[in-house]
Amino acid sequence: MRFISEQRLDGVLEREFTLGEIPGILWTPASASAPAPLILLGHPGGLHRMYPRLVARARQSAEYGFAAAAIELPGSGDRPRWAAAEQARADLHRVLEAGEPVSEEIVDRLVLPLVEKAVPEWQAALDALLSLPEIGGPVGYSGGVIAIGIRLAVVEPRISAAVLFAGSFVPRTMFEEARQVTVPLHVLLQWDDEGNDRQMALDLFDAFGTREKTLHANMGGHTGVPQFAGDAAARFFARHLS
């Protein structure tokens, strides 16, 4: 991990870094007197495009004494594209614009390769972040592509709790993985999300194997998440990471 810039933002130290070819950003509470718990901030890709939302989530995390970090997804931002994913994304947009149902075949082509590439990168980032003296764990995962969160919650024992956003498609093959999730979950669902299959989101919530799971459903579309929903997610992490 190599830090390439830093700035202070109202009590939060923000540092951009690279981990091999992977860009990322780490936010730590500037006034922390002990190693901080860490929240991994998932997002749908485009680290700098998503920056305003990510920094707002990081600042909220810092209010609870938590560090936060985000990395760029494979094939997004300035990272190299791969043709198969670009074609799958184009096919998805085509059927959505036509008002047609999204086939499982398109979802598999779009999501499964992303999960296979992204999860090992998140684990490598977690290795590097936990080696820093200012980061001490425990670790939470928040947001982003829900299929990535499912896989991480299953394979990464260092993750103690997760907030998952039911706003992206999930391959049916991953429902079996969802049954293996045992960490506490807080799932956010926008009831009128125009790009999400609501019934699939409800079926997925039902499939999660953890004994502690909460579904927080709000009226509104994909970008209409109310502030109090973010506050509820922050309190969830305060309970499980403090």
Phi, psi and omega per residue, in radians:
M1 nan 2.274 -3.132
R2 -2.224 2.087 3.094
F3 -1.379 2.357 -3.057
I4 -2.070 -0.206 3.077
S5 -2.855 2.797 3.033
E6 -2.679 2.623 3.042
Q7 -2.690 2.747 3.120
R8 -1.811 2.335 -3.086
L9 -2.237 1.582 3.049
D10 0.858 0.977 3.075
G11 1.529 0.066 3.105
V12 -2.082 2.294 3.047
L13 -1.614 2.079 3.134
E14 -1.877 2.204 3.123
R15 -2.274 2.188 2.997
E16 -1.452 2.550 -3.125
F17 -2.508 2.913 2.950
T18 -2.189 2.516 3.063
L19 -2.202 1.629 -2.932
G20 1.121 -2.134 3.132
E21 -1.618 0.057 -3.033
I22 -1.676 2.077 3.031
P23 -1.445 2.656 3.112
G24 -2.773 3.025 3.115
I25 -2.370 2.386 3.076
L26 -2.086 2.300 3.054
W27 -2.048 2.263 3.110
T28 -2.276 2.527 3.071
P29 -1.084 2.198 -3.053
A30 -1.172 -0.419 -3.053
S31 -1.780 0.200 -3.081
A32 -1.120 2.357 -3.139
S33 -1.826 -0.062 3.134
A34 -2.527 2.787 3.093
P35 -0.934 2.348 -2.986
A36 -1.669 2.564 2.890
P37 -1.043 2.814 -3.017
L38 -2.227 2.369 3.005
I39 -2.011 2.167 3.056
L40 -1.484 2.097 -3.068
L41 -1.643 1.790 3.054
G42 -1.327 2.765 3.105
H43 -2.789 2.918 -3.053
P44 -1.455 0.094 3.121
G45 1.979 2.599 -3.071
G46 1.553 1.251 -3.013
L47 -0.968 -0.783 -3.104
H48 -1.392 -0.517 3.032
R49 -1.123 -0.648 -3.120
M50 -1.527 0.001 -3.003
Y51 -0.922 -0.817 -3.101
P52 -0.999 -0.709 3.121
R53 -1.245 -0.694 -3.117
L54 -1.141 -0.763 -3.107
V55 -1.186 -0.570 3.077
A56 -1.138 -0.733 3.097
R57 -1.158 -0.664 3.126
A58 -1.150 -0.704 3.117
R59 -1.123 -0.702 3.104
Q60 -1.109 -0.704 3.092
S61 -1.080 -0.720 -3.117
A62 -1.120 -0.521 3.101
E63 -1.075 -0.472 3.099
Y64 -1.652 0.067 3.130
G65 1.531 0.278 -3.088
F66 -1.781 2.506 2.902
A67 -1.437 2.805 3.118
A68 -2.509 2.600 -3.125
A69 -2.557 2.584 3.065
A70 -2.382 2.543 3.028
I71 -2.190 2.754 3.118
E72 -1.305 2.411 3.104
L73 -1.266 2.656 3.024
P74 -0.995 2.378 3.089
G75 1.375 0.101 -3.108
S76 -2.070 2.942 3.137
G77 1.032 -2.273 3.134
D78 -1.631 0.117 -3.125
R79 -1.367 2.698 -3.108
P80 -1.029 2.428 3.079
R81 -1.439 2.787 2.939
W82 -2.235 2.428 -2.899
A83 -1.064 -0.695 -3.078
A84 -1.086 -0.726 3.134
A85 -1.190 -0.688 3.116
E86 -1.097 -0.687 3.124
Q87 -1.185 -0.738 3.125
A88 -1.099 -0.707 3.123
R89 -1.138 -0.712 3.108
A90 -1.124 -0.699 3.109
D91 -1.133 -0.674 3.111
L92 -1.099 -0.835 3.141
H93 -1.080 -0.650 -3.125
R94 -1.100 -0.824 -3.090
V95 -1.257 -0.594 3.103
L96 -1.143 -0.746 3.130
E97 -1.158 -0.513 3.127
A98 -1.467 -0.088 -3.113
G99 1.258 0.394 -3.124
E100 -1.639 2.739 3.079
P101 -1.179 2.539 3.124
V102 -1.491 2.150 -3.079
S103 -1.334 2.687 3.069
E104 -1.074 -0.550 -3.133
E105 -1.109 -0.729 3.103
I106 -1.158 -0.765 3.141
V107 -1.056 -0.766 3.135
D108 -1.073 -0.791 -3.109
R109 -1.136 -0.571 -3.097
L110 -1.422 -0.761 -2.912
V111 -1.659 -0.759 -3.018
L112 -1.065 -0.793 3.097
P113 -1.105 -0.597 3.114
L114 -1.116 -0.767 3.113
V115 -1.063 -0.788 -3.115
E116 -1.076 -0.602 -3.129
K117 -1.465 -0.705 -2.968
A118 -1.338 -0.674 -3.032
V119 -1.100 -0.823 3.073
P120 -1.050 -0.566 3.106
E121 -1.196 -0.711 3.062
W122 -1.072 -0.690 3.136
Q123 -1.165 -0.665 3.084
A124 -1.149 -0.700 3.095
A125 -1.117 -0.695 3.123
L126 -1.110 -0.709 3.055
D127 -0.950 -0.858 -3.070
A128 -1.206 -0.717 -3.096
L129 -1.163 -0.726 -3.121
L130 -1.266 -0.206 3.064
S131 -1.439 -0.176 3.140
L132 -1.369 2.438 -3.087
P133 -1.121 -0.423 -3.103
E134 -1.486 -0.093 3.130
I135 -1.964 2.242 -3.084
G136 -2.238 -0.145 -3.047
G137 1.349 3.040 0.024
P138 -1.178 3.111 -2.987
V139 -2.122 2.405 2.996
G140 -2.110 2.776 3.054
Y141 -2.112 2.382 -3.051
S142 -2.384 2.171 2.930
G143 1.360 -2.807 3.091
G144 1.398 -2.833 3.103
V145 -1.206 2.072 -2.968
I146 -1.102 -0.541 3.122
A147 -1.125 -0.617 3.072
I148 -1.148 -0.733 3.105
G149 -1.084 -0.682 3.110
I150 -1.070 -0.886 -3.105
R151 -1.073 -0.769 3.139
L152 -1.086 -0.716 -3.128
A153 -1.128 -0.470 -3.137
V154 -1.453 -0.786 -2.955
V155 -1.678 -0.265 -3.024
E156 -1.904 1.757 -3.061
P157 -1.194 -0.253 -3.131
R158 -1.367 -0.203 3.091
I159 -1.468 2.130 -3.045
S160 -1.719 -0.355 -3.113
A161 -2.858 2.738 -3.093
A162 -2.534 2.447 2.938
V163 -1.862 2.080 -3.076
L164 -1.995 2.385 3.120
F165 -1.736 2.032 -3.120
A166 -1.443 1.163 -3.093
G167 -2.266 0.298 3.122
S168 -2.496 2.767 -3.062
F169 -1.265 2.567 -3.124
V170 -2.181 2.176 3.058
P171 -1.037 2.448 -3.122
R172 -1.049 -0.502 -3.139
T173 -1.145 -0.321 -3.105
M174 -1.512 -0.099 3.095
F175 -1.118 -0.569 3.093
E176 -1.166 -0.646 3.059
E177 -1.127 -0.680 3.132
A178 -1.015 -0.603 3.132
R179 -1.180 -0.310 3.138
Q180 -1.593 -0.085 -3.139
V181 -1.267 2.208 -3.106
T182 -2.109 -0.139 -3.136
V183 -1.375 2.718 3.070
P184 -1.006 2.428 -3.099
L185 -2.209 2.487 2.949
H186 -2.176 1.961 -3.046
V187 -1.870 2.197 3.140
L188 -1.778 2.201 3.133
L189 -2.212 2.173 2.964
Q190 -1.546 2.020 -2.934
W191 -1.072 -0.578 -3.073
D192 -1.910 0.464 -3.134
D193 -1.022 2.006 -3.025
E194 -1.198 -0.372 -3.109
G195 -1.904 0.288 -3.058
N196 -2.249 2.528 3.088
D197 -1.513 1.821 -3.047
R198 -1.053 -0.763 -3.104
Q199 -1.133 -0.654 3.089
M200 -1.118 -0.672 3.118
A201 -1.099 -0.716 3.119
L202 -1.185 -0.700 3.093
D203 -1.109 -0.683 3.133
L204 -1.132 -0.766 3.109
F205 -1.029 -0.730 3.111
D206 -1.087 -0.575 -3.071
A207 -1.326 -0.452 -3.075
F208 -0.968 2.316 -3.029
G209 -1.477 -0.172 -3.091
T210 -1.124 2.623 3.111
R211 -1.471 -0.200 3.110
E212 -2.165 1.773 3.126
K213 -2.498 2.435 -3.137
T214 -2.215 2.340 3.046
L215 -1.847 2.089 3.137
H216 -1.923 1.722 -3.073
A217 -1.816 2.344 3.133
N218 -2.254 2.563 3.025
M219 -1.184 2.576 3.086
G220 2.153 2.921 -3.088
G221 -1.482 -3.006 -2.993
H222 -1.016 -0.704 -3.068
T223 -1.700 0.188 -3.084
G224 -1.779 0.495 -3.110
V225 -1.107 2.122 -3.125
P226 -1.261 2.702 -3.110
Q227 -1.031 -0.655 -3.083
F228 -1.163 -0.396 3.070
A229 -1.193 -0.697 3.052
G230 -1.142 -0.633 3.105
D231 -1.121 -0.696 3.127
A232 -1.128 -0.680 3.102
A233 -1.137 -0.690 3.120
A234 -1.114 -0.696 3.120
R235 -1.173 -0.579 3.061
F236 -1.035 -0.825 3.115
F237 -1.164 -0.609 3.113
A238 -1.059 -0.636 3.122
R239 -1.215 -0.639 -2.951
H240 -1.785 -0.299 -3.105
L241 -1.945 -0.251 -3.083
S242 -1.316 nan nan
